[in-house]
Amino acid sequence: MLQTPRVETESLASAPPLETGVMVRYGLGQTRAQVFRDTPAALLPVYMTTVLGVPAWLAGLVILLPKLWVIICDPLVGAWSDRRVSSIGRVPFLAGGAIATSIGFVLLFNLPAMTSPYLAAAATSAIFLLAMTAFSAFSVPYLAVAATLSADPHERTKLLAWRIAFTTLGVVLGIGLAQPTVVWLGGGGQAWSTMSAIFAALCLASMLGCALGLRTKLRPAPMARQPLPFMRMLAAAWRNRAFRQLTAIHLLQTVGQACSYTVVALVFVYLVDRIELLTAYVLIMSLAGLVTQPLWLRISRRIGKISLFVYLCLGWCAVTLTWLGIDWGDGIRFGAISGKDALIMLRGAVIGVTNAGFILLVTSLFTDTVHLGEQETGIEGGYAGLWSACEKLSFALGPVISGAVLSLSGFVSSTSGPAQQSPAALFGVVLNYSLIPVAFFLASLLLVPGLARAMRGDYP
């Protein structure tokens, strides 16, 4: 078992417990953030390849280019919010980002008919760039808040457990209901447009609710030191070895997850052949992850966050590999349910339990690494910006990798709904949902011993 990092063993008797209301109001903002994070990865490729006629390889680049920009934008926003904490606080960033992001979400799925799929791809990429810039104004200060609301690492884990609870709602909306809603509305461009308006309105309420609900906790306050200039902030974050190690681990794992998010709708359209089952799958996955949060809180206190993180990642890899046998149980029935469908739901439950657990822990470890670098004060937003930039880079690379695999396997795009696919193309879909994500996860776990040494202050 990996030794407990020193940040978890420090005496924090002076840190008061967080109020439940504060944790709920904070978690509320994650609902919309999760929808906007998941939708471009899971739905934009489907929208572009089945409505706009954009080739699969180009659809991945449409998502990549704006996210290359936010790799620069996120740290800049984080540093800017640090500089403004003492004058206006972080609430204006949260509120402004909430409104602008929701407008961008609607515009993404309301493109007029265009004569060329390449023109449609360019327009989508431009709108997505503006929407991602707006999202940075919310998401970066939002993450920084998690590191500042409490000095107790276990209280921060509790706070982030509430965030996971609202992440569950965001996953259900963004992946489980968005695509089926398009089908229920009859498909086509108008259905996508209506879906975007509905979901933008629902999620605007969650983001503004978070921003306004935390305004008393995030009032402007004088700082012990002035925030560092941007380049010195980057240098300070680089010197934080634990932060470097954890960010590299998270980047690799998020690339793997982004590969799977890109094709999850295609899995249920082509391989399960029941898109309506996607809602039940995501709901089971989300609820299973939600109900196990108290368990991870207790176990992480007993064996340490890093050890539990590794076990959960390995469990996720094991169940994800079973998608290579997606047709297992076909022909067997349990009343009205086929064996294949039952196994799909079982996979969803196990994936939900492990996925929600390691996301909780990696985010909690992020706040720990920020506190390990506390000798450089006033740069929580800078850390959050760098972390967010790496995460968004991952969600940009995932669709590019998946799009390349789909194109190489012969996946056929269309402007009139799902097209007939070859066996090779179908294998490309399942490959993106199983073996490729697992390879990224296993590579990331090779970095965990270095992370544990850095968090103990045990440098070679």
N, C-alpha and C positions, 0 to 999 in steps of 0.2 A: 504494500500500500504506500502511496506517495505521502510524504510528510506534509503536515499542515503548514501553510504559509504563515509568516509572522503576522500579517495583517489580520488574520482570523484569531490570533491568540492574544492580541493586545488587550489591556484592560480598558473597557469603554463604559465604565459605570456612570460616567457623567453624561453620556448621550441619552436623552429622553426617548422613549418609544414614539414612533410615528402614530398619529391619530388615524383611525380607519378611514375617516372621511377624506383626509389628505391623500391616502393611498388610492382610494376609489377615484377621486377627481384626477389624480395623475394617470392612472391606468386608462381612464376614459379616452384620452387622446390617442392611445395606441390603436383603437378600432379603425379610425380613418387612416392612420399611418400605415397599418397593415394592408388595408385595401389598396392604397396607392402603391405600396411596395409590390404586392402580389399581382395586381392587375396587369401592369405592363409585361411582366414575365409570363403570366399564364394566359392572358386574354388577347393582348395586342398581336402576338403571332397568329392566333386563330382568326382574329378580325382581318388582319392584312392578307392572309393566305386564302380566306374563304369569301371575303366581301370585296376587297380592293384588288385581288389578283396579284399581289406582290409575291415574287418567288421566295421560297423559304430561306435561302441564303441571305437575301437582301433584307428580309424581315428582321433577322438577327442584327444586321448592321444598323438598321433604323433605331433599335434600342441601344446599341453600343455607343453611337456617336454622342447623344446627349449625356450619357452617363460618364463619358470621358471628360466632359465639361465639369460635371459636379465633383469629380475627383479634385479639381482645383477650387470649385465654388464652396464645397462644404467646409474645408479648413478656413477659408476666408470668412464665411458666415460665422463660424465658431469664434474666430479671433475678434470679429466685429462685435458679436454679442458680449464677449468678455469685456471689451472696452466700454460698452454701454451699460453694464450692470449697475454701476454706481449712479447713473443719471436717469435712465428710463427703465431699467430692469429687463427681464426677458419676455414679459407678457406681450409687448407690442410685436415682437418677432413671431410669437406663437399665433397671435390673432391674425396678423397680416398674412402669414404663411397659410393659415387655414383657409381664408377667403380665396386667395389667389390660386391655391392648389385645386380647390373644388371647381373653379372656373375652367382651369386647364384640363381637368378630368372630363368635363362635359365636351369640350372642344375636340378632344382626342377621338371621340367616337361619333363625330358629326361632320365628317369631311364630305363635301359635295362630290358628285360623280366627276371623274377625271378621265381624260383620253388615254393616259399612259399609267401603267402601274409604277413606273419609276418616278413620275410626278407625284403620285399619291404617296409613295414612300418618302419623298423629300418633304412634302407638306406635313406628314405625320411626324417625321423626325424633328422638324422645326417647332411644332406645337409641343412635342414631348420635351424638348430642351427648355422651353419657357416654363412648362409645368414642373419639371424637375428643379429648376432654379427656385420657384416658389416653394416647393416642398422642402428644400434645404433650409429656408427661413423658419420652418416649423420644426423639422425633425432634428436638426443639430442642437438648438437650444433645449428642445424637449429631452434629449438624451443627457445633456449636461446637467439638467435639473436632478436626475437620478443620483448623481454623485454628490449633490450639495444638500439634499434634504435631510441626511443623517450622516453622522460620523461612525455609526455602528455598522460593520459589514453585514451582520445578520439582519438588522433592520432594513438595510438596503435590499437584501435578498427577499424579505417579506414584501417590500414595495414593488419589486420586480415580479413577484408572484402575482400581484394584482394586475400588473402590466400584461402578464401572460394570459390572465383570465380574459382581459379585453382583447388580447391578440386572438383568442379563440373566436370571439364574435367577428373580428375582422377577417379571419380565415374563412369562416362560414359564409360571410357576405361576399368576399372577393373571389373565392375559388368555388365554394359550394353552391352559391345561389346566382352569381352573376351570369355565368354561361347558361345554366338552365333557364334563367329568366328570359334570355334572348330567344331560346327555343319556345318557351311558353308564349312569347309575344309574336311568334310566327316566323322568326328569323329575318334575315335581310337587314339592310341599312337602317330602316326605321326602328326595328326592334333594338338594335345596338344603341341608337340615339336615345330611345326611351329609357333603356336600362341605365345609361350613363347619367341621365337627369335624376332618376330615382335614387341612385346610389350616391351621387354627389350631394344631394339634399340631406340624406341620412347621415352621411359622414361629416358634412360641414358642422352639423350639430354636435358631434362628438369632439371635434377639434376645438371649436369655440368653447364648449363646455369645460374642457380641460384648461384652456387659457384663462377664461374668466373665473373658473372655480379656484384656481391657485393664485389669483392676483394678490391676496393678502399674504401669502407665503413667499411671493417673489417680488416684493416691493424693492425699489432701488435702495441700496445700502452702501455706505462707504466701505472700501476694501482696505485690508491691512497693507497691501502693496499694490502698486499700479500693475495692470496686466503687461505681460512682456510684448515687445514688438513681434510682428509675425514671424520673422526669420528666427528670432531667439526662441519663440514658442516651439517652432519645428525642432530646433536643436535640443530643447529641454525634453520634448517628447521622445526624441531619438535616444537620449541618454537613459530613458526609463526602459531598461532591458526587459522587464516583465511585460510592459505594454507592447514592445516590439514583438515579442514571442507570441503573445496572445492574439495580436492583430493578424499575424501571419497564419495562425491556426484558424481563426475565424474566416479569413479570406478564402482559404482553400475549401473549408466546409461550405461556405455560402455559394461558391462557384458550383459545387456538386449539387446543392439544393436547387440552385437556379436552373441547372440543366433539367432537373425533374419537374420543376414548376412549368417550364416552357412547354412540356408535352403532356401535362396531366390531363388537360381537356381532350387531347388527341388519343390518349390511352382509353378514355371512356367512350369516345366516338367510334374508334376503329377496332380496338382490341376487346373491350368489354361489350361494345355494341349496344350500350344502354346509357346514354348521357344522363338520363334522369337518376341513375344510381349514384352519380357524382355527389349530389346533395347529401344523400344518406351517408356516403363514405366520408365526406369531409365533416359531417356532423358527429359521426361516431369517433373519428380521429380527434376532433377538437374537444369533445366532452371527456374522452379518455385522458387526454392531456390535462384538462382542467381539474378533474377530481383527484389527480395524483400529486398536485402541487404541494399540499401539506406534507405528504410523504417525503418529497425531496427536500423540503425545509428541514425536517427532522434528521434525515440520513446525512445531509451535508454537514450538519453540526457534529455528527458522530464520527464520520470518516473523512471529512474534508471535502471541499468543493471540487478540487481537481480529480481526486480518485473517483468520485461519483460521476463526474463529467466523462471520464474515460469509459466507465462501464456502460453508461447510457449510449455513448457513441458506438461502441461495439455492438450493442443490442440493436441499434438502428441499422447498422450495416448488415447484420444477419438477416433481418426481416426484409430489407430492401432487395437483397439478392434473390429472394424467392419470387420476385416479379418476373424473373426469367422463366418461371413455370406458371405464367398467368392463366393457362388453361387447365391447371390442376383442378380436379373435382368436376370437370365438365362431364355431363352425363349422369352424375349422381344427384339425387334430389332429397331434400329434407322438407317434405310437404310442398309448399308453394315456392320454396327457395332452392336454387340449384347449389351444388357443392362448390362450384366456381365462385358464385356470388357470395356464399358464406365465407370462403377463404379470403375474398377481397375485403369484406367487412372486418374480418379478424386482423388482416394486415393493417387496415386503417387504425384499429384500436391500438395495436402494438406500436405502430409508427407514431401515433399521437402521444402515447405515454413517454416514449424515449425522446421524441423531437421536442416536446414542450419542456422536458427536463433539462436537456443539454442547452437549449436556448436560454432558459432561466439562469443556468449556472455560468454560461459564458458571458452573459451581460452583467451578472453580479461580479464576476471576476474582473470585468472591465472597470467597474467602479472601484474595485480594490486596487487595481494598478494605478488609477488616478491618484488615490490616496498614498500609494507608495512613492509617488513623485511629488509629494506635497511641498518639498523644499522650494519648488517653483510654484508659488500660489497664483491664483487668479487666472488660470488657463484651463478650467474645466471645459469651457466651450471649445477651446482648441483641440483638446483630446477628443471630444465628441465629434468635432468636424473631421478629424483624421480617421476615426473609427467608422464614421458614417460614409466617408469617401471610399474606404476600402470595401465596405459592404456593398455600396452601389456599383463599384467596379466589378465586384463578383457577379451581381445581378445583370451586369451588361455582358460579361464574358460568357455566362451560362447560355443565353439565347444564341450567341454567336457559335459556340461549340455545338449546341443542339441543332441549330440551323444547318451547319456544315455537315453533321452526321446525317440529318434527314435528306439533304440534297445528294450526298454521296450514295445514300441507300435508294435513291430514286423516288422520293416523295413528290407527289404531284399537287401543285397549287391550283386554285380555282376561284372564279368570281361568282359561282352559283351554288355554294354550299360544299360539303365534303365530297371529294372525288374518290373514285375507286383506286385502291392502292395495291401494289404488288406485295408478295410475301417479304421481299427484301426491305421494302419501305416500312412495313409493319414491324420488322425486327429492329430497324433503326429507331422506331418510336420506343420500343421496350428497352432497348439498349440505353437510351437517354434517361430512362426512368429507373434503371437498376445498376448495371455494372459501372457506368461512368461516374455517377454520384459516389458510389462506394469507394472507387479508386481515389477520389479526392479526399474522402474522409480518412482512409487509411494512411494516406500521405501526411495529412495534418497531425495525426496522432504520433508520428515520429518526432514532432517538435515538443511534445508535452513534457518530457523530462527536463528540457532546457527551461521551460516555463516554471516548473516546480522549483528548480534551483534559483531562478531569478527572483521568485516571490519569497523565498527564504533568505535572500541576500547571500546565497552560497555560490559565488562566482568562481569558475575554474581559473 
